Amino acid sequence: MKIDSIGHAAILIETKGLRILSDPWWACPCFGLQGWLYPKANLAPVEAAAPDYIYISHGHVDHLHNGTLSRLPKTAKCLVSSTIDIADPIDRLGFEVWKLDPGERAISAQPTIKFP
């Protein structure tokens, strides 16, 4: 397993041949003009190969950032909790959204992929 810090809450996890990007935000600003990313994001790991999955932990704009998400390949599946209502804005950007129930360890659409 390899974990790269991208910036702010964004990390890239590589495990068992999968690349999972969490909470991407680097296309500034957010919160109107109040939030700017510092230091600059380390995009080299993300640019090396497209993520297979993008995990969005919650709906704050510094974790669910339209400007950043719109720059990512739409081949990535977005993983979101079924308990929070954030799937629609991600779907509108062109991503396939997989809603996971709390405690779910396997992705039902791909039962052979299990996360530790």
VOKEMI-626600 format. One record per residue (C-alpha): x, y, z; residue number from 1; residue in one letter. Coordinates in pm, whole numbers, plus 50000, padded with zeros to 5 digits. Example, Ala and Ser with C-alpha at 12.3 -4.5 7.8 and 13.67 -1.06 7.14 Angstrom:
VOKEMI-626600
east, north, up, pos, code
51230, 49550, 50780, 1, a
51367, 49894, 50714, 2, s
This chain:
VOKEMI-626600
east, north, up, pos, code
50000, 50000, 50000, 1, m
50118, 50349, 49914, 2, k
49962, 50673, 50038, 3, i
50049, 51014, 49891, 4, d
49944, 51345, 50043, 5, s
49808, 51565, 49766, 6, i
49706, 51867, 49972, 7, g
49446, 51976, 50228, 8, h
49232, 51660, 50282, 9, a
49321, 51501, 49947, 10, a
49520, 51180, 49959, 11, i
49585, 50915, 49696, 12, l
49585, 50554, 49815, 13, i
49728, 50282, 49594, 14, e
49650, 49928, 49708, 15, t
49605, 49594, 49533, 16, k
49618, 49757, 49192, 17, g
49356, 50021, 49276, 18, l
49401, 50398, 49299, 19, r
49161, 50578, 49534, 20, i
49162, 50958, 49552, 21, l
48999, 51109, 49859, 22, s
48839, 51454, 49890, 23, d
49006, 51629, 49595, 24, p
49043, 52007, 49610, 25, w
49319, 52199, 49439, 26, w
49147, 52411, 49173, 27, a
49111, 52720, 49392, 28, c
48931, 52902, 49542, 29, p
48652, 52763, 49753, 30, c
48406, 52915, 50001, 31, f
48363, 53208, 49765, 32, g
48703, 53372, 49758, 33, l
48786, 53283, 50119, 34, q
48957, 52944, 50077, 35, g
49287, 52908, 49896, 36, w
49502, 52599, 49905, 37, l
49843, 52646, 50068, 38, y
50089, 52497, 50016, 39, p
50037, 52415, 49651, 40, k
49895, 52067, 49583, 41, a
50132, 51782, 49500, 42, n
49963, 51669, 49177, 43, l
50239, 51441, 49046, 44, a
50086, 51121, 49191, 45, p
49741, 51207, 49047, 46, v
49884, 51299, 48708, 47, e
50088, 50976, 48691, 48, a
49773, 50767, 48638, 49, a
49400, 50825, 48666, 50, a
49230, 50722, 48989, 51, p
48992, 50426, 48974, 52, d
48777, 50568, 49254, 53, y
48717, 50907, 49409, 54, i
48595, 50904, 49768, 55, y
48400, 51210, 49886, 56, i
48370, 51211, 50264, 57, s
48112, 51491, 50295, 58, h
47960, 51786, 50116, 59, g
48177, 52078, 50222, 60, h
48316, 52253, 49917, 61, v
48677, 52185, 50018, 62, d
48602, 51810, 49990, 63, h
48341, 51818, 49713, 64, l
48489, 52082, 49484, 65, h
48326, 52110, 49142, 66, n
48623, 52290, 48985, 67, g
48860, 52013, 49085, 68, t
48622, 51725, 49011, 69, l
48550, 51862, 48664, 70, s
48922, 51822, 48580, 71, r
48936, 51455, 48677, 72, l
48868, 51168, 48434, 73, p
48505, 51059, 48431, 74, k
48621, 50696, 48421, 75, t
48666, 50711, 48799, 76, a
48373, 50594, 49009, 77, k
48275, 50828, 49293, 78, c
48214, 50665, 49629, 79, l
47983, 50848, 49869, 80, v
47797, 50759, 50185, 81, s
47431, 50673, 50138, 82, s
47360, 50872, 50457, 83, t
47444, 51213, 50309, 84, i
47280, 51370, 50006, 85, d
47575, 51460, 49781, 86, i
47536, 51217, 49490, 87, a
47338, 51449, 49261, 88, d
47604, 51721, 49214, 89, p
47865, 51455, 49142, 90, i
47637, 51276, 48897, 91, d
47575, 51607, 48714, 92, r
47951, 51633, 48657, 93, l
47939, 51306, 48463, 94, g
48069, 51057, 48720, 95, f
47917, 50722, 48803, 96, e
47824, 50746, 49171, 97, v
47825, 50447, 49405, 98, w
47640, 50501, 49733, 99, k
47777, 50291, 50016, 100, l
47587, 50206, 50331, 101, d
47760, 50258, 50668, 102, p
47991, 49967, 50743, 103, g
47974, 49831, 50388, 104, e
48306, 49672, 50299, 105, r
48237, 49551, 49947, 106, a
48113, 49751, 49653, 107, i
47794, 49579, 49547, 108, s
47837, 49662, 49178, 109, a
48182, 49499, 49184, 110, q
48165, 49229, 49452, 111, p
48517, 49106, 49376, 112, t
48664, 49437, 49490, 113, i
48690, 49444, 49867, 114, k
48849, 49715, 50073, 115, f
49038, 49621, 50389, 116, p
